[in-house]
Amino acid sequence: MVLSTKIPTRFAPLLHIRHCSRPHATCIQETPVDQVDFDLIQHQLNLKSPVDTLRSLLLNDTRSLFRQMHLRSVVKEALKVDFPINGQMLDPHEFRQHMAVKTAYKFRRRILREQFLRCQTIQDLMRVLAVALQRKETTHDLVDMDLCIVRALYRARDNTTDLKIFGAITTIISRFRKENLPITRQLLAVGIKFAARSRSLPGMKRYLKLHRELGFPIAKTLFRAIIAKFSVGSNGYGEIRNGRWSRRDLLQVLLGFEDTAPEDQHHLGLFLDRNEWTQLFGWIVVLSRCKASDELWKEWLLWQENPLRLKTGKVASLYSESKLRGDYSFIEMMADAGDSRRAWNMLGASGIPFKDCRSRLRRTLLRDIQYATVWDDQMSLDLLEQYDFELKKVENALGVEWISLGNDQGYHKPTESMQESLEALSSPFFKLEPDFGYPHDLSAEEIKKQNEEMMLHVEDTSIYLPKTARRPKKRD
């Protein structure tokens, strides 16, 4: 390797040196060094202090600077690492040796980053962290590796459960706090997401408290992501991996923890910004899934005075998009919560015509038509469709279909899936229609026991599981 005689840019204003016309005359040809020489070079570099560098600059003496540059180039060449091309990690013994080098700061960071990016399991990640935490220099390098750690955690989802990943991120944050390392928002965001995924009440309490203590606000994207991890969707995809929350535990996360004093509360509702529709919509969705109709009614009263609603004018105006969207969302969520009486009251107060509502909301409201506050011609037709819709649910459960002969005459015919439907009907977990997204009114232990029992009937109830969880049918 040829050492250049060009003066570094940062020294150029201080040094007025005439460049040599024969740069090759001062070049030094490097030769391979053994371990003894390598240790001696590192010792010499450790003895070099900033005072010596400043002295050389003031005396306009570049020999020591060139000597230091040459020694660093020797170290860099000796520490050259060829990573496996197949994505495997470095040998643990070799990795520990590289982390023990004190003079090559950039080299250590590169090796550490490469190791993190090659981790595929939780065990790989924790081994790399254990090596990095053994020395003070490498421990401080972990502060800038938060994104690499996050990426390694998400890659590990292919090989382990979300509960184990949640335990790993909790261990990492605990070690960071023990070493007085700053905890970044990325690590906290991953921790609270996996706490929500793993249905852990203590985990949610821990990370919400950390956000409160460290003064980190929960942005609208993170707020919606946390609610999404509660698996409140109507398709049930989030329940395939982790099941459902307990309704009692989830209400504590949302509204307040039972074992915490009112002045020390740090529940999710304290981070809600009601002037931001993205957060407010996610908030009313999760309240409706918990069937917290009283809390929804309080939010509806606050929505009447919300600036987002007041600035849009009348319902029929061209600038009422936010008002219509908000009013309709509250009506729909109240109906999903099972309080049709208040949903009808909201519909009457909003001024939204019944015929403009979606068919799913109209069917839900018509189940309790005795509380109706509005009436139009569409409701008579919807009542007939509602009757037909309820009959079809019974027919699907029995595995039959109606064959019409005209003049209100017809007969029922067995379908090809009749045997499968009857098997599902015999299951203790049979439901006429799925109720995905709603937490269980059980404790965490009872939910776990119910999931184990449900696995015994999972083949018989495949038509009531989310599409991604259904077993593919074999065709001849």
Beta strands, then each sheet from edge to edge (+ up, - down):
strand 1: 400-406
strand 2: 409-414
sheet 1: 1+ 2-
end
